[in-house]
Amino acid sequence: SPNYLPRISLNPPDFETLETLLYRLQYPEQTLWQTLTWEQGLTILQSPELLDLLYQWQLTPHRTRSLSIRITEVFTIITQKAINTQQWLEGKLDEFAQGLGLFIPETITANSSVFRSIDKFDNVINELRYQGMDIPPEPGRSYQDIDLGEIALRLCAVTWPIDSPIPPPKWSLLLILGTQLGTPLPDGFKLQVSNLKSIIHDPVSGLDDPFLFARVEGRSDEKFVVTIIPPDSSPQTLSSYAFEPI
């Protein structure tokens, strides 16, 4: 007979549950299993990465912001619905992505202010091509406007499949963070990109940086999550990105 826990589909815990959990685990007398329902506990048991991070949170006397962000990222990947980027290759957005406020170039009218402002992101993509980044002529692409404090940000996500003779299939995700007005990002902004195992990329803005960018590659079953970390306010972890066959 198999000696592993079967993966059971249940209603996943939400971020309110996570916030309550992190608060209670600050007290040594509180165990993880006293804090969770059995359904929530089963979800966490199926993720050794999250379980390890939660134990770190409980045992360390100095709970850093970086550990809190990392817990939120892993929690997002394993419990929350992901944005399916493969649909962008066909110029489509599903209802979930639309509900998050994502938009694609095909849905923007040519005379709108948004259309004119995304030209700056096109220039970044072309410059990265010129510098040698292998970006196909027609990648999938989306934009998301994010208001973080008083800063009106815009995140451009670009995706394409990678030709690989060895299975499993692979995909690439390029992320470009700028402002909606095209002004430079404040000094010290960080664009953190992670997968289930670790932080992969975390560029930080410097003086007069108009954009931050990060490119990652992964298997077709691998998800990536992005956290925008301002220098002087709360970070924001976005929904994860996946590349799933339609």
N, C-alpha and C positions, 0 to 999 in steps of 0.2 A: 504494500500500500504506500502511496506517496507520503513523504515526511515533511511536506511544506504546507504553509497556510494558503488555501485557495483565495484568489482575489474576488471579493464579493462587492457588487455594485450597491452602494448605499447613498443616501442623501449626504453630500459632503458637508463638513463643518464650514461655517462662514467666518468672515473677518471679525465679527463681534465675538464669536467663540474664541478665536485666537487671542484677541485683546484681553478677554477675561482670563484665559489660560495663562498668559504671560504675567498678568497681575498676581494671580494666586501662587504661581510658582516662585515668586520672590520670597515666599515664606518657607523655611526649611521643613516645617512640619507637614506641609502640603505635598502629597505624592501626586505624580502624574495621573495615576489611576483613580484617585479620589476626586479629581477635578473633571474628568471626562465621562461622558456616557459610554456604554460599551460599543456603540456604533462609531463614535468619534475615536475611541481607543483603537478599534480595528483598522480604521483608516490610517492612523499614525503608525500602527504596527507594520503596515505594509510599506512604510517608507523609513528605512533605517537612517537615511540622511536627515529627515526631520526629527526623528527620535533622538539622534545624537545631539542635534542643535538644542533641543528642548532640555536635555540633561545638562548641557553646558550652561544654558540660561539659569537653571535652578542652582547649580553648584558654584558658579563663579560669583564672588562678591562684587565684582565690577562689571555691570551689564552695559556693554558698550552699544553705541548706536549702530556700529557695523554688524554686530551680532543680531540685533533686532531686525535690521534690514535683511540680513541673510535668511533668518527664520521666515520672514514675510515672503521672500522670493521662493523658497522651497515650498512653502504652504500654497502659494499661488499656482505653482507648476503642478502639484499633485492633487489639488482639490478643486481648482477653478477651470472653467471652460477656456480653451485657447482660441486665438484668432487663427483661422485657416488661411495662410498666405497664398496657397496654391491657386485659390480662386482669382487672385489679382492678375494672374497670367492671362486669364480670359476676360479681363476688364469687369470683374464682378465683385460685389461685396455681399456677404450673407447678412441676415437680420442681426446676428450677434454683433458683428463688426459695425454695422450701421448704428446700433443702439449705443455703442461706445463713442460715437461721433467721428469715426473714421470716414474719410472720403478719398476717392480716386480721381485722377485727372479726367477720365471719361465723363464724369458727372459735373464738371465745372464749365460754365459758359465762358467763352473767350473774352468777353468784355468785363468780366468781374474782377474786383480788386484781388481776390484770392488767386485767380489765374495768373495775374501779373506778378504776385509776390512769390509764387512757387517757382518762377523762372530762376530765382537765386539757387534753389536746390538742384535744378537741372544743371546749372553751371558747376556746382560742386561735383555732381556725378560725372560730368564731362572732364573736369579737371582730374578726378581720380582715375578715369580711363587713360588720360594723357600720361599720368604718372606710372601707369603699368597695371592697374587693377583690372582684372579680367571680368568686365561687366558686359553682358550681352546687349545687343541693340534695343531689344524690347523686353526688359525685365518687368516683373510685377511690381506695382508701387502703390503705396497709400500714404495719406497724411492724417495727422491727428493734432488738433489744437488743444493745448493744455495750459490752463491758467494756474500758475504756481506762485502764490502770494501776489505780488504786484507785477510779476513777469509773465507776459503772454508768449508762451513757447509754441513751437511747431516741430513735431517729430515726423520725419520722412523715413519710411521703412521700405526697402527695396529687396526683392527676393528673386531667385532663379534656381533651377535645378543644376546640379553639377554632373557632368558626364563622368561616370566611373565604371570601369570594366569589372570591378569587384563589388559584389553586393555586400551590404544593402545600399540602396540608392542614397545619394547625399544632396544637401541643399545649402544655399548660401543666403545669409541675411546681412544686409548693410543698413545701418541706422545712422541718420544724420539729424542732429539736434540744432535748431536755430530759434530765432524769434519770429513772431508773426509779422513784424515790421521790418525785419532784415537788419536790425541793429545788433551790435556785438553782444554776446552773452556776458553776464557779470563774471568777474574774475572769481575762479574757484568752483564753478559749476562742474559736477561730475556726471558722466553718462555711464552707468554700470550695467554690463550685460553678463548674465549668468546662465548656467544650465543647472541641472539637478545636483551635479557633483561639486561645482566650484564657480567662483567668479572668473570669467574669461577675459574681460576687457573693461578697463575703467579709466578712459581718458579724462583729463581735467582741463577746463578752459584756462587760458592765460590772458595776458593783457591784449585787449582788442580782438579776441577770437570771435568771428561772426558765427562759427559753426563748430560742433564737435562731431566726430564720426567714429564708428566702430564696425568692423566686419567680422562675422563669425561663420563657421561652417559646421555642419553636423549631419548625422544620419537622418533619414526621413522620419524616424520615430522619435527624434530628439526635439525637445522644446527649449526655447530661450525666453528669458524674462528680462525686462529692462526696468531699472530704477533710476529716476532722475533725482540727483542729490544736490540741492542748493547749498551754498556755504553757510547760510544763516537762518534757514527755516526747515520745516519738516520735509523729509524725502517722500517721493511718490513712486510706488511700484505699480507698473501697468499690467494689463492682462498679458499672459504669455503668448508667444508666437509659435505656430506649428506649421508643418508642410504636409498636409494629409491628402491622399487621393480623393477626388470628388466622386 
